[in-house]
Structure formats: C-alpha cells, structure tokens
Amino acid sequence: MTAAGRQGAGGRPRRTVPVRGGRPRRGPGRPTGSDGDAERRILDAALSAFAARGYAATGIRDIVTAAGVTQPTLYHHYRTKAELFARLLESACEPALGAWERLVREARAEDWRDLLLRFTAESFGLARADARIPRLLFQSTFGPPVPEVQGALEAVAGRRFGLVRRIMTLALEADAISAAGAAGGADGLALAFCCLVDQHVNVLCRDPATRRLLTAELAGWLVGLFTTGATAAGR
C-alpha cells in the first residue's frame, strides 16, 4: 500500500507531506533527534536565565542567544514565554512531586518523622545538584507578580505545601506532636517547617562553597530542631 493509500483514524486518509525521494515528512509530534536537542538547549538556557534574572526581566532573545537557536525554532516548540516557563516548571518539579504524592498517600502515621527527614534531605539534594531550580522558584515567587505564570507557580507551591501538611497530619495522628501546641494545626506546622527548610536552601544554595552544607546531616538537625520545638510547645 502506498503512503497516499494508508488510512488514519476514522478511515480517513492520513496526510503526508512528500519530500525529495518520495518519502513522507514527519508531521507534528514530540521532538526527536536534533529537534529534541534544540528543545533541551532551550529549556536549559531558559532555566539559567529565569533563575538569574527572574521571569519578567528575561526576554525571548536572551534565551535563544544562550541556547544557540533562532526565535522561529523556539516558537516551534513553545507559543509563548509563559508556555515555556510552564514546561520548565513541569520538567523540573513534576518527577519529584509525583513520586512524593504517591509515597505520602500510602504512608502510616508512625512514618511521619522518617518522611519529614527524607523530604528535607531530598530537597537539599536537589538544590545541591542544580541550584538553578530553587533560584527559579524563589525569583519567580518573591519577585514582582506576573499574572501569566502565577497559576503555574501556585500549583507547584500548593502541591509541595500539601505534601508537608499531610506529613504533619500524620504526626498529629500519631500523637507525636500535641494538637494543643500546634498553632494552626497541620497547616501551621507545615508553614513553620517549610519556612525553616526553604530559608536554608535560599541562603546556602547561592554559592557553591555554602551549597555543599545542604547535607543529610543538616537535614537531620533541622528535623530534630523542629520536632523538639513543636513537641515542647504542646507541654
């Protein structure tokens, strides 16, 4: 059967675009080969630019220059800067968030401390591995409000906060932390803990010399500090 005779969904002929030699050209789809390499370079350049200057101060020209591609190439992959930013957030945050949501969903109350320690250690590990990711989130979240990406940022922040709130709920269910001493309940505990951990990431990941301090040992110390304080508050 010839290319022109192949049937698509619903029995309709599938459109192909003939090129030299009579072979059909691939239609739109996920990038492959050099096309995929260009997209990876675009995402990497965008991550560096957004992390360094913030979303509002970064232009498309900054990204294409750093990526070594043309503007038409970028717009082949992303219609707008906001769409590029949303894809960047997804690629940077979704794998870890998805895995943690599955883990926490199946956790038992007595697992709360191990989960808190692991969550902190993994957060530190991600910051050590690529400091651009926390910088991107801090720059975009605490910089001037940008309505076109606010929804994407709030979705990531909300999911991450929800994970910590769930762990705090487990701690309350295990009676490891007194509800009487937890101002604001699980929400208040989660907010206090996120502030403690995220401020360490924010300060220490700015410089390679201090970034190495984001260790499992520091994670253990912070979790111990938090739980001791939260437990004492309930006495």
C-alpha positions as CSV (number, residue, x, y, z in Angstrom):
1,M,0.0,0.0,0.0
2,T,1.3,3.5,-0.9
3,A,1.6,6.3,1.6
4,A,-1.4,8.0,-0.1
5,G,-3.5,4.9,0.5
6,R,-2.8,4.5,4.2
7,Q,-5.8,5.1,6.4
8,G,-5.8,7.2,9.6
9,A,-8.3,7.3,12.4
10,G,-11.9,7.1,11.3
11,G,-11.0,5.7,7.9
12,R,-9.7,9.0,6.6
13,P,-6.5,9.1,4.6
14,R,-3.6,10.2,6.7
15,R,-2.0,13.3,5.3
16,T,1.7,13.1,4.5
17,V,4.0,15.8,3.0
18,P,6.1,14.4,0.2
19,V,9.7,15.4,0.1
20,R,12.6,14.6,-2.3
21,G,12.8,10.9,-2.9
22,G,9.0,10.4,-2.3
23,R,9.4,9.8,1.5
24,P,6.7,11.4,3.7
25,R,7.9,14.0,6.2
26,R,7.0,13.6,9.9
27,G,4.0,15.6,11.0
28,P,3.8,17.5,14.3
29,G,4.7,15.5,17.4
30,R,7.2,15.2,20.2
31,P,10.6,16.3,19.0
32,T,13.2,13.7,18.1
33,G,16.9,13.8,17.1
34,S,18.3,17.3,16.5
35,D,14.8,18.8,17.2
36,G,14.8,17.2,20.7
37,D,18.4,18.5,21.2
38,A,17.3,22.0,20.4
39,E,14.4,21.8,22.9
40,R,16.8,20.6,25.6
41,R,19.1,23.5,24.9
42,I,16.1,25.9,25.1
43,L,15.0,24.5,28.4
44,D,18.5,24.6,29.9
45,A,19.1,28.2,28.7
46,A,15.6,29.3,30.0
47,L,16.3,27.7,33.4
48,S,19.6,29.6,33.7
49,A,18.1,32.9,32.5
50,F,14.9,32.8,34.7
51,A,17.0,31.7,37.7
52,A,19.4,34.6,37.3
53,R,17.1,37.4,36.3
54,G,13.6,36.3,37.1
55,Y,10.7,35.8,34.6
56,A,9.8,39.4,33.9
57,A,13.4,40.5,33.2
58,T,14.2,37.6,30.9
59,G,13.4,38.1,27.2
60,I,13.0,35.5,24.4
61,R,16.1,37.0,22.8
62,D,18.1,36.2,25.9
63,I,17.0,32.6,25.8
64,V,17.6,31.9,22.1
65,T,21.0,33.6,22.2
66,A,22.1,31.4,25.1
67,A,20.6,28.3,23.6
68,G,22.2,28.9,20.2
69,V,18.9,28.6,18.3
70,T,16.7,31.0,16.3
71,Q,13.5,32.6,17.5
72,P,11.4,30.5,15.0
73,T,13.0,27.4,16.5
74,L,11.9,28.4,20.0
75,Y,8.4,29.2,18.8
76,H,8.2,25.9,17.0
77,H,8.3,24.3,20.5
78,Y,6.5,27.0,22.6
79,R,4.0,29.5,21.5
80,T,4.7,32.0,24.3
81,K,7.3,32.7,27.0
82,A,4.6,31.7,29.6
83,E,4.2,28.3,27.9
84,L,8.0,27.8,28.0
85,F,8.0,28.7,31.7
86,A,5.2,26.2,32.5
87,R,7.0,23.4,30.6
88,L,10.2,24.2,32.5
89,L,8.4,24.0,35.9
90,E,6.9,20.7,34.9
91,S,10.2,19.2,33.8
92,A,12.0,20.5,37.0
93,C,9.4,19.7,39.6
94,E,6.9,17.0,38.4
95,P,9.0,13.9,38.8
96,A,9.8,14.5,42.4
97,L,6.3,15.9,43.3
98,G,4.6,12.9,41.7
99,A,6.8,10.4,43.4
100,W,6.2,12.1,46.8
101,E,2.5,12.3,46.4
102,R,2.3,8.6,45.8
103,L,4.6,7.9,48.8
104,V,2.7,10.1,51.2
105,R,-0.7,8.8,50.1
106,E,0.3,5.3,51.3
107,A,2.1,6.3,54.5
108,R,1.2,5.4,58.0
109,A,1.0,7.7,61.0
110,E,4.2,6.3,62.5
111,D,6.1,7.0,59.3
112,W,5.9,10.8,59.8
113,R,9.4,11.5,61.1
114,D,11.1,9.4,58.5
115,L,9.1,11.1,55.8
116,L,10.0,14.5,57.1
117,L,13.7,13.7,57.3
118,R,13.6,12.1,53.8
119,F,11.7,15.1,52.3
120,T,14.2,17.6,53.7
121,A,17.3,15.5,52.7
122,E,15.9,15.2,49.1
123,S,15.1,18.9,48.9
124,F,18.7,19.6,49.9
125,G,20.0,17.1,47.4
126,L,18.1,18.6,44.5
127,A,19.4,22.1,45.4
128,R,22.9,20.8,45.6
129,A,22.6,19.1,42.2
130,D,21.2,22.1,40.4
131,A,20.9,25.4,42.3
132,R,19.1,27.0,39.4
133,I,15.8,25.2,40.3
134,P,15.4,26.7,43.8
135,R,16.6,30.0,42.5
136,L,14.0,29.9,39.7
137,L,11.2,29.3,42.3
138,F,12.4,32.0,44.7
139,Q,13.0,34.5,41.9
140,S,9.6,33.9,40.4
141,T,7.6,33.6,43.6
142,F,9.1,36.5,45.5
143,G,9.7,38.8,42.6
144,P,7.2,41.2,41.1
145,P,3.8,39.4,40.5
146,V,3.5,38.1,36.9
147,P,-0.2,37.1,36.3
148,E,0.7,35.0,33.2
149,V,2.7,32.5,35.3
150,Q,1.2,32.9,38.7
151,G,-1.1,30.0,38.3
152,A,1.7,27.6,37.4
153,L,3.8,28.8,40.3
154,E,0.9,28.5,42.8
155,A,0.1,25.0,41.6
156,V,3.7,23.8,42.3
157,A,3.9,25.6,45.6
158,G,0.5,24.3,46.6
159,R,1.4,20.7,45.9
160,R,4.6,20.9,47.8
161,F,3.0,22.5,50.8
162,G,0.3,19.9,50.6
163,L,2.9,17.1,51.0
164,V,4.3,18.7,54.2
165,R,0.8,19.3,55.5
166,R,0.0,15.7,55.0
167,I,3.1,14.6,56.9
168,M,2.2,17.0,59.8
169,T,-1.3,15.5,59.8
170,L,0.3,12.0,60.3
171,A,2.4,13.4,63.2
172,L,-0.7,14.7,64.9
173,E,-2.5,11.4,64.3
174,A,0.5,9.6,65.9
175,D,0.2,11.9,68.8
176,A,3.9,12.7,68.3
177,I,3.1,16.4,68.3
178,S,0.3,17.8,70.6
179,A,-2.6,19.4,68.7
180,A,-2.9,21.8,71.7
181,G,0.6,23.2,71.0
182,A,0.2,23.3,67.2
183,A,-0.9,26.8,66.3
184,G,-3.0,26.5,63.2
185,G,-2.9,22.7,63.3
186,A,-1.3,20.8,60.4
187,D,-1.3,24.0,58.3
188,G,0.6,26.0,60.9
189,L,3.1,23.2,61.5
190,A,3.7,22.8,57.7
191,L,4.2,26.6,57.3
192,A,6.7,26.7,60.1
193,F,8.6,23.8,58.8
194,C,8.7,25.0,55.1
195,C,10.0,28.4,56.3
196,L,12.8,26.7,58.3
197,V,13.9,24.4,55.4
198,D,13.4,26.8,52.5
199,Q,15.3,29.6,54.1
200,H,18.3,27.3,54.5
201,V,18.0,26.4,50.8
202,N,17.6,30.1,49.8
203,V,20.7,31.2,51.7
204,L,23.0,28.3,51.2
205,C,22.4,27.5,47.5
206,R,23.6,30.9,46.3
207,D,27.3,30.0,46.4
208,P,29.0,26.7,45.7
209,A,31.1,27.0,48.8
210,T,28.0,27.0,51.0
211,R,25.8,24.8,48.9
212,R,27.8,21.8,50.0
213,L,26.4,22.4,53.5
214,L,23.0,21.2,52.4
215,T,23.6,17.7,53.6
216,A,21.7,14.9,55.1
217,E,23.3,15.8,58.4
218,L,21.9,19.3,58.3
219,A,18.5,17.9,57.3
220,G,18.6,15.6,60.4
221,W,19.5,18.5,62.6
222,L,16.7,20.7,61.3
223,V,14.1,18.0,61.7
224,G,15.3,17.4,65.2
225,L,15.2,21.1,66.0
226,F,11.7,21.4,64.6
227,T,10.2,18.3,66.3
228,T,11.8,19.2,69.7
229,G,10.3,22.7,69.5
230,A,6.9,21.5,68.3
231,T,6.8,18.8,71.0
232,A,7.8,21.3,73.7
233,A,5.1,23.7,72.6
234,G,2.5,21.2,73.5
235,R,3.6,20.7,77.1
